[in-house]
Amino acid sequence: MIAHTYPLSGAKVLFKLIGLKSLAHKLRKKISVIRHNHMLNETKIFHTLSPNLLIGITRAFRHLEKNAPHLLENGSYLEFGLFKGFALWFAERISQEFSKDFTLYGFDSFAGLPKTLIDKEEPNWTPGAYACNQETVMNDIQTSQGDLNRIRLTKGFFSKELFANVLKENLSKNHLSL
Ligand SMILES: C[S@@+](CC[C@H](N)C(=O)[O-])C[C@H]1O[C@@H](n2cnc3c(N)ncnc32)[C@H](O)[C@@H]1O
């Protein structure tokens, strides 16, 4: 008889036979999450996960220039969640076109996502995903001619205390936050 279904792999058949099919499924999922996080966290390429953010940043600066140019003087940009810092780098570079007196604040754990409160397993949102350490972020920004003198990084998981410390600093009232 010719089988019309796709043949099961040897390992699958074995797991099914000994009643470990769901364990095998969980194991496969775990491995794919580990691979996914490893690929994201270990790649040396300086990039953003949100290319459209760059368009949004440019439009926001243009909007301010056209409608409220005074907000660009002594203004600031706040970004919560940096990954490799590419969007922050981009914002710093483009801010030079619009204001000589501008500060860019970046907030991140630099250890990836925190433990999730959602009980559903979602490969893109596992704790530790998107981890990139602060030194690498700063090096990448500087290597691509970003001006670190205009950038302030704050390390830590988001909390009232973390932001309270930052607000104690002289954060300008004119800010663009993403
Ligand atoms: C999806 S990535 C951000 C993508 C980035 N804006 C870009 O353009 O590529 C999420 C980032 O937010 C950080 N992050 C997420 N939740 C956080 C939290 N509660 N506290 C601190 N950092 C957090 C992670 O460490 C990670 O760097």
The ligand as a Gaussian input file, in Angstrom:
#p B3LYP/6-31G(d) Opt

LIG

0 1
 C       11.915000      45.241000      20.636000
 S       13.385000      45.880000      21.355000
 C       13.414000      47.605000      20.932000
 C       13.674000      47.850000      19.481000
 C       14.399000      49.137000      19.207000
 N       13.618000      50.340000      19.563000
 C       14.809000      49.207000      17.749000
 O       14.482000      50.194000      17.098000
 O       15.484000      48.285000      17.264000
 C       12.945000      45.947000      23.032000
 C       14.021000      46.558000      23.948000
 O       13.387000      47.036000      25.120000
 C       14.093000      46.636000      26.274000
 N       13.062000      46.461000      27.315000
 C       11.832000      45.893000      27.159000
 N       11.136000      45.935000      28.309000
 C       11.929000      46.538000      29.216000
 C       11.764000      46.883000      30.585000
 N       10.638000      46.591000      31.248000
 N       12.785000      47.496000      31.217000
 C       13.930000      47.796000      30.542000
 N       14.155000      47.505000      29.237000
 C       13.163000      46.876000      28.585000
 C       14.834000      45.370000      25.882000
 O       16.025000      45.191000      26.623000
 C       15.114000      45.607000      24.393000
 O       16.365000      46.216000      24.207000

